[in-house]
Every structure is written in C-alpha cells, then in structure tokens.
Amino acid sequence: MELVNTERSGVAGLTVVFSAAGYPERLTRDLEPGELRLLARQDSADVALALEPQDAAQARDLGAALAKLARDLRAAQVTVPATPHAAALAGAALAADWQDARYKGSAPERPELTLRVEGLSADLQADLQAVASGVTLARELVSAPANVINPATLAREARTLEAHGLDVDVWDGSEVEARGMGLLAAVAAGSVTGPRLIRVTLPARGPAQRVIALVGKGITFDTGGYSIKTTPGMYGMKSDMGGAAAVLGAMRALAGLRHRLPEGVEVRAYVAAAENMVGPHAMRPGDVYRAANGKTVEIVSTDAEGRLVLADALAVAESEGATELVDVATLTGVKVSALGLDIAALFSSDADLTARLEAAAERAGEHVWELPLHRPYLKAYRKQSVADLKNSDLNPAGASIKAALFLSEFVTRPWAHLDIAGNATKDSGATGWGVGTLTEYVLGERATQA
C-alpha cells in the first residue's frame, strides 16, 4: 500500500464515508467504532460506511479494517474523509496491508493499492511511509525461516541500511572473542555459523551530546542448547530475534526521519546475534564464562541464553559511550503468562526514561506495563555459585523480574528493558512490535502527528 494525495482514474476503488454525512439511522444501527459496513458495489467505486473515529485507537482499528476490506474487494485505491486521527488510521492501514508471500511457490496476484486520506500532508505521508518501512523490515526478518536468517545473513541484511545513510559495523567470532564478549561467544559455540555483533549508527546532527543505544537480542534460532526445548516449544523459535528485528527496523525508520532527530542525539543499534544450537563445542550446564565487563556467569540453563548475549551487548554499548540504553528481547515465557501477547513488560532503572518510553508506546499505539526491579530476587542468582552470577535458578516464579535484574548487572547508566515475548508474532505472523515505540522514544515527539 502507498499513501497518495490524488486518486487514480480508471481503477476500481473503495470510498469510505462517515455516518455524519447524512445517512439514515437504519444504516448505522449497531455499527461499532472501527467497523466498516459495505453500502454499495459500483463499477466506479464501492462505498463503505464507518463511524468517524473519536481517538487514535478507533482510527487504528478502522485503518486495519479498511485494508482488509480493500483486499477482499480487490480494490486498487481507497479514499477516506479527513479526520483529526488521519495519521493513526493511515499508519494502521499500511501495517495491516503487509503479507509475506516470499516463501510460497506461487504468490497470489495482488493489485497495487493506494490510500488517500483527505487532509494528510505530503510531509506526514513521507514520515508514515518511513515508519512503515521500518516495520516491514522487522516483520520480514522475523518471518524469515532460520535456514535463511542466521547470524551471518542477519548481518548482511543490516548492511543494506548503509544505502539509507547509516553506518554499519559487524564483528565476527574472532573479534567478538577479542573484545572479551565471552557470553555471546559461548551461546554461539554450538553453531557452525558463529556469533556476530552488529552495530548500526545514525550520526547526530551537530556534536553528539547524547548517545542512545538500542540493544536487540538476535537469537536467530533457539533449540535451548543442551537444556533442549520440547518439539512444540522449539517450533517458532526463528522469531527469537524479534528484539534484533525491532531495533534494526527502528533504525530503518529513523533513517527516513532524521530531519526530526533532536539536535545532538546520536543513535546506535547493537544486535548480539547467535544461534543457540547443540554441538561438540556448545556450552553446558555448569560451565563458567566471562562477560565483556569482567563479571563471570555460571550456566545453569543453556536455554536462558538471551540474557547472556544481551549482557555482553549492553556492556559493550556502555563502554563505547552510550548515555542511555534500551534493550528489546523475546526473553521470558512467563512474561506471556503475566501480560499476554499485546503488552510488553517494561523494566527500568530510571524514572524519566520510564516515562518517556511509556509516552512513546502510547503514541505508537503499542502497549507497555512497568514491572518492578525487586532486587532481593537477584539473590537466587548468586547463591551456591562458583561465579559472580548464575544465569537461572530454574524457578519460574518471578522469572521475568530476575532476568531483568540479571541484565541490570551489566549496565550502570540509565537503562530500560522491554520483554516482548509473545509480542513479536501474532497468529503465526510477524508484527514488527517495538519499531513504533523505539522510533517515538528516540525522536522524543510524535513523528506521525497529523
């Protein structure tokens, strides 16, 4: 779908009208916010009726509904009246129109679809398309099977961001080890591909005064290692790099929104990429490894690997001058039990950073809920260990909190952790969750304001 200012002539279209346009009550009876009711099928244009959205949430529901209806009707263009919530509607329509047919033997033909929302400026259209490009990148990365996306090919995909004016550096296994990232190296040791540390930089406008680090968990497939998962638990683990996809998608979006980047802010994405596999060199329960900040970790569960690669990436990002850090990861299954699939868990060491992330998520139409960093829980990761920390206590009670506390041991500056387990996919499809929140957070204002 493409946002446009003018209609195309001679193509099938769908026109949306709002109920305030004078339609009788019998046509609007029981019509819910965000719902479309097809009124007429015509050669020139089909007509659908909707209630005018009263807030951004209703506008997003309506945008998703009209994208689906347009595809069902095989419309080539959609026209929507002006609304104060045009940006939310258009952004949701762009997201809902995405389908991944790359791996089908014969992809169904889809007509080129354009969307015109009256009153939506050309500048705002460009901003919305930039965010949509970032969401699409994230979804394509998560959707790709593990025999297509591994640490090496993920790094190759990150390199494509150079075409959008971003600086990309990749460390392979030898440099990862040379930099002291023993935890990332350990997680990747069972895979023939080896680890990658991917760093993507959007330089500041003017001298850099703040350096924001977006850190993503990039486990391109997770077998659980020797603490191996069950078959149902292992299927779908190609999406265990949802955090990496989110930060790379955010960088793609920010590349198109750099004119809105606050002056003096440099943004860096760090992706710790590895496959957690079983092999002759794979880490074992009881092994001890040293992190990039010098702390040692005893492996209790090889399936608690995400926190290991994040710990090294956080330590490196801070050592390279990050002034505040946000990590994103599909980290703990019990987060899904606590908050479900729509709400991400937010942990933070800094109240101001928490408030800015919460506001950013609300503007993006994503949902976060702060959970506590209850420090007494960390004692379970220190008891009866030969190392500074254990990576698990094998107790699911409070596991999301304990995982966040583990990460807090590898960063000293303002930091937040977003546990997006369950958010990265929905109904077996990739969502791109987090791109909007991270983009809004970096910009510090609404990039998609109507």
N, C-alpha and C positions, 0 to 999 in steps of 0.2 A: 504494500500500500504506500502511496505517495501523497503528501499533502500539497494541494494546489490552490490557486486563487481564482481560476477560471474553469468553467465547465467545458468538456469536450463535446463537440456536436456529432450526431450520428451514431452514438453508442448507447447501449442500454444503461439506464440509471436507476437509482433509488433515491427518492426525495423524502426527507423526514420533516414532518410538520408537528408543531407543539399544540397541545389541546386548547391553548388560549386563542388559537386562530379562528375560533367561532364554530367549532364542530359541536353537534348536539350531544347532550349528556349521555344518551344511549350508546354512543360510540366510545365514550371514555369511561363507562361504568366498569369498575373493578380493575382498571388499568393501574398497575403498580409503578412506582418510580424505577427507572432503569429498564422498563419493559417496552417493547415495540409491538404495535398492533398493525398488521398489514391491512390497508384500506382498499387499495385498488391495484390491479395489474393492468398496465397500459403498454402500448408499443413504445412510446417515448420514454416513459419513466414510471416505475412503480412508486406507490405512495404509502408511507407508514406513519402511524400516529404515535406520539410519545408525550408524557408529561415533561414539562421543562424542568431540568434538574435544579434542585434548590441548594445543592452543595457539591463539593468536588467528588465525594463518594458516589452520589447518584449519577454524576456525569461519567464517572469511570464505568459504572455498571451499564449505562446507556451506550457508551463507546464500544464496550465489548459485545453487547447485544447487536449493534448495528453492523459490526464487522462480520459476525456470524450470519446475520440475515442477508447481507450483501453477497456473501459467498454461496449461500443456499440458493439465492435467486440468480446467481451468475451475473450480477450487476458489474459494470465496468467503472461506474462512478457513483459516489454518494454525496448528497448535498444536505447540510444541516443548518438550521437557522442560527443566528447569533445567540450566544448565551454568555453570562459572566464566567462560566466554568468551561469555556471552549478548550483551554489547554488540557485540562484533565480529561475531557471527552476524547480529544484527538489523540492524546498520548495512549489512552487505553485502547482505542481502536487500532492504532499502529501495532501495539503489543499483541492484541488478540488475533490479528491477521496472520501472524507468523505460523508457518508449518515447516517441518523438516522432512523433505522428501529425498534427501541426498542418498539415502541407502535403499531406496525402493528400486525394484527392477525397471518399472515404467511409471514415472511420476505422472499423476493426473494433470491435464492441462488446466491452468487457471488464468482467466482473463486478467490483464493488467488493471489494477484497481486504484482509483484516485479518490481522495476525500477532500471536499471543500467545506470548511466551517466558516460561515459568514462572520466577518469581523476579525478573523485570525490573521495577524500581520505576517508579512513575509519573513521578518526577523525572528518572530516567535516560531514560525513554521520550521525555520532552519535549526533553531535550538531544539525543538521537539524531535526533529529527524536525527540530530546528533545523539540525543539520549537513546532514541530507538536503535541507532547503530550499535551503541554500546550494549544494550540489552540483547540484541540479536547475536553479537559476538559471544556473549556469555552463554546464551542458550545453545548456540552451535557447538561450543566447546564441551558443555555438559552433556549434550545429546550424542556426541560422537562416541562410538564404541572404543574400548580400551585397546583394541588392536589398531586403531587409527591414532588416538591421542595417548601418548606416553610422555615421560619427561622430556625426551629429545624433540618430539614433534610439537609438544606444547611450547617449548622454547622457540621452535620455528614459527609457530603461529604468532607468538609475541613479537617476533622480529617484523611482522607485517605492520606493526604500529609505527615503525620508522617512517613509513610512507605518509603518515599523518603528522609528522614533525616531532615525534617523541624519540628520546634516546633509549636504546635497549642494550643491556649488557647481560651476558649469560656466562655463568661459571659452571664448568663441567665437574665430574667427580674428583679429578686431581686438585682442582682449585678449591672445591668445597672442603676437601681434607686439609689443604694447605692453609685455609683460613680458619681452621680449628672447629669446623662445624661437624663435630663428631656424632651428634644426634641425627642430623639429616643423612649423613653417610651411613649410619647404622641401619636406618629404616630402609634405605635403598640397596643394602648389601645383598639381598636375596634376588635382585633383578639383574638381568644382563644389560639393561639399559643404563643403569646407574642414575645418580641424582643430578638435578640442575637447580641452580639458584638463579632466578630471573629477576633482573632489576630494570624497571621502566621509569623514566624520569620525564616529567613535564617541567621545564625550567621556569623560574619565576620571571615575572615582568619587573625588571629592575633588580637591585641587590636582594638576595634571599634573606628574609628576616624570620620566616617560619618555614620549617620543613615538615610536611605532613607525610607520614609513612602509612600506606595501606598494605597490610600484610595478608596474604592468602594461602590457605592450606591447599597444596596441589598434589594430593594423593590420587594419581590417575587411575589406579585400581587398588582395591584393598581386599586381599584374601584373609586378612587377620594375621598373616605370618604363621608361626608355629602355634600360636593361640588361634587356630583356624576357625573361621566362621562356618556356620551351617550353610547348606545349599540355599535355602530361602534368604538367609542373612547376607550371603555373598552376592546374589543376583542384584544388579542395580548399583554395585559399588563403583562403576565407572563415574558416577556422579559425586564421588568423594572429593573431587576437586572443584566443587561448587564455589568455595571461597576464592580459589585462584581465579576462576572464571569471572566472579563478581568484581574483583579488583582490576583485572585486565579490561573487562567491559567498561568499568568506570573510567579508566584511563582513555579508552577509545572515545567515550562521550566527552570527557574533559578536553580532548584534543580539538573537538569541534566547538567547544565553549570557552576556549582560552581567553576570548575577549571579555568574559565575565569573571575571570580568575582575579581574586583580590591582589592588589599590587604587593610584591614582596613575598608571595607564597609559592614555594616550590613543592611539587607533589611527586612522591616516589612510590611505586608499587614494588613490593618484594613477594615473589612467589617461590616457595620451597616445594619443589616438585620431586616426587619419588613414586615408585610402585612398591607396595608392601607385599612381597612375594615370599614363597618358601623356596629355599635353595641351599647349596652347601655352605654358603658364606652368610646366610641370613642370621640376624640377631636372635638370641634365645632368651627365654626367661632366666633371670639370674645374672645376665651379662651386665657390665657397667661401662658407660660411655661418658666422655667429657663434652660439655656443650661449649659453644663459642665464647661464653662469658666466664668459662672456667669451672662452673659447677658440674658435679658428677651426678649421673642418674642411673639407678638400678632398674633394669627392665623386669617388671612383674608380669605384665601382659604385653605381648607383641602386637595385640590388637588395639592398644592405646598409643598408636603411632602418630596421630595427627598433632597432639600436643608437643611431641618431640621435634617435628620439623618446624612447627611454629615457634618453639622456644629459640631455636637457633636463628631463625629469620628475624625475630624480634630483637635478639641480642645484636645481630649484625646491623640492623637498621638503626638502632640506637647508637651503636659505635660509630656509624657514619654520619651522625649529626641530626637525626630526626628529633624534632622538638615535641611532637605528639604522635601517637601511634594508635591505629585501629586495626585489629586483626579480624578476619572473617573466616569461619570454618564450619563445615558439617562435622561437628566434633563429638557430640554425645547423644546416644539414642534416648536417654531419659529426658532430654530436653523436649522431645516429641511428646512424651507422657505428660510433662508439666504444662506445655503451652500449645501443643498441637502443631499443625502444619503451616498455619498462616502467620504466626507470631514468632519472631526471633527473640532469643534471650540476650539481654544486654548486661554486661558486667563492666564496671569502670572504676578506675582509681581516682577520678577527678570529676567533681560535681558539675563544673562548667562544661566539660567535654560531654558528659551525660546529657545535659540539657540541649546542647547543640545537636547531638545525634538523634535525640527524641524528636526535636523540631524538624530535622531533616527527613526523618522517616515519615512523619505526618504529612509533610509537603509532597513527598514522593508517593503517597498512597500505600506505603508499606507499614508494617506494624512491629514494634519492639516493646519489650517489657523488661524493666530492670529487675535483676535478681541480686541478692547480696553477696559480697565477698566476705563470707563469715570465716575469719582467719583460724579459729580453733579447728576447723575441719582439716586444715593442712597438716595437723599433727599426724594424721593417719598415713601421710606420705613420707613421714620422717621416722616413724617407729620401726625398730628392728631392721634397719637397712645398713649395709656397708658403705653406702654412698650418701651424698647430701640429700637426695630425694629419691623416692620411688615414683614410677610413672603411673601407678594404680595401687589401690588397696583391695581390688576385686569386690568392692561393696557398692552396689548401685545407689544406695541411699545418699542423696546429695552429690551424685557423681558430676553433674554439670558444674556445680559450685567448686568442687575440688579440682576439676580440670582447669577452670579459670584461675583458681589460686595457684596452681602449678605454673601457669603462664606468667602470672604476676611476679614470679621469682626471677624472671629474665628481662625485666624492664624496670627502670626507675623513674622515667618521665611520665607525664600524663598519658594514659593508655586506656583503651576500651577493647572489649572482646565481644563479638557478635557470634553467637552459636546459632547457625542456620540449618541444623539438622532438620530435615523434613521440608524446609522452605525452598531448597534448590530445585525440587521437582514436584509436580502435581499431576495426578492421573497419568503417571509414567512420562510426562512431558517436562522438558526443562523450562524454568520460569524466568531466569535472569534476575532472581531476587537479589537485592543489595546494590545493583548498579544505580538505581534512582537515589537510594539513601546516601550512598557514598558520594555521588555527584553533588547532591544538595548540601551535604555536610562540608565538602571542600569549598564550594562556592560561597557558603555562608548566607545565601539569599536564594530566593526562588528563581531558578534558572528558567522555569517554564511558566512564569506568571503571565496571565492573559492581559 
